[in-house]
Amino acid sequence: MPEGDTLYRAARWLDGELAGRALDALWIRGRGVLPGGVVTEVRALGKHVLLGLGAVAKPLSDAAPASGSGAVPASPRAEAV
């Protein structure tokens, strides 16, 4: 099990790499595939690395996505428990 300082450094690096980028979807063990969003922050809390997500920008039209496009509806936040 990594120690807190190792997780802090990893979270700081991930924040620099991912902050502001959009994720299509997340796979979280025990929860399956969750909708993605824009990464607002990555931070360490104890022995956990938390990923903050903002809402994905809404499409320009309300038209449904093409069949089989694999689109996932936006969610304002997804958290692993």
C-alpha positions in Angstrom: 0.0 0.0 0.0 1.5 3.4 -1.0 2.1 5.9 1.7 0.5 9.4 1.7 3.5 11.2 0.3 3.6 8.9 -2.7 -0.1 9.4 -3.4 0.3 13.2 -2.9 3.1 13.3 -5.6 1.1 11.0 -7.9 -2.1 13.2 -7.5 -0.1 16.4 -8.1 1.4 14.9 -11.3 -2.0 13.7 -12.5 -3.5 17.1 -11.8 -0.9 18.7 -14.0 -1.6 16.1 -16.8 -5.4 15.9 -16.6 -6.8 19.2 -15.3 -8.9 20.9 -18.0 -9.1 17.8 -20.2 -12.4 16.0 -21.1 -12.9 12.4 -20.3 -15.6 10.4 -22.3 -16.2 7.9 -19.5 -14.7 6.4 -16.4 -14.5 2.8 -15.4 -14.6 2.4 -11.6 -14.2 -1.0 -10.0 -17.5 -2.1 -8.4 -19.5 0.7 -10.2 -18.8 -0.1 -13.8 -18.7 2.6 -16.5 -19.7 6.1 -15.5 -20.2 9.2 -17.6 -17.2 11.4 -18.0 -16.7 15.1 -17.7 -14.0 17.8 -17.7 -11.3 17.1 -15.0 -11.4 20.1 -12.6 -8.8 18.7 -10.2 -6.9 15.6 -9.0 -5.9 15.6 -5.3 -4.9 13.2 -2.6 -7.0 12.7 0.6 -5.4 10.2 3.0 -4.8 7.1 1.0 -7.2 8.1 -1.8 -6.8 9.9 -5.0 -9.9 12.0 -5.8 -10.8 13.1 -9.3 -13.0 16.2 -9.6 -15.2 16.3 -12.6 -17.2 19.2 -14.1 -20.0 18.9 -16.5 -19.4 18.2 -20.2 -20.5 21.0 -22.5 -23.9 20.5 -23.9 -24.3 19.7 -27.6 -25.3 22.5 -30.0 -28.6 20.7 -30.8 -31.0 18.5 -28.8 -30.9 15.8 -31.5 -30.3 12.3 -30.2 -26.9 10.8 -31.0 -26.7 8.5 -33.9 -27.4 4.9 -33.1 -24.3 3.0 -32.1 -22.3 6.1 -31.5 -21.4 5.0 -28.0 -22.2 8.4 -26.6 -22.6 8.6 -22.8 -24.8 11.3 -21.2 -23.0 14.0 -19.2 -22.9 13.9 -15.4 -21.9 16.8 -13.2 -19.8 14.6 -11.0 -18.8 11.0 -10.6 -17.1 9.8 -7.4 -15.6 6.4 -6.5 -16.7 5.0 -3.2 
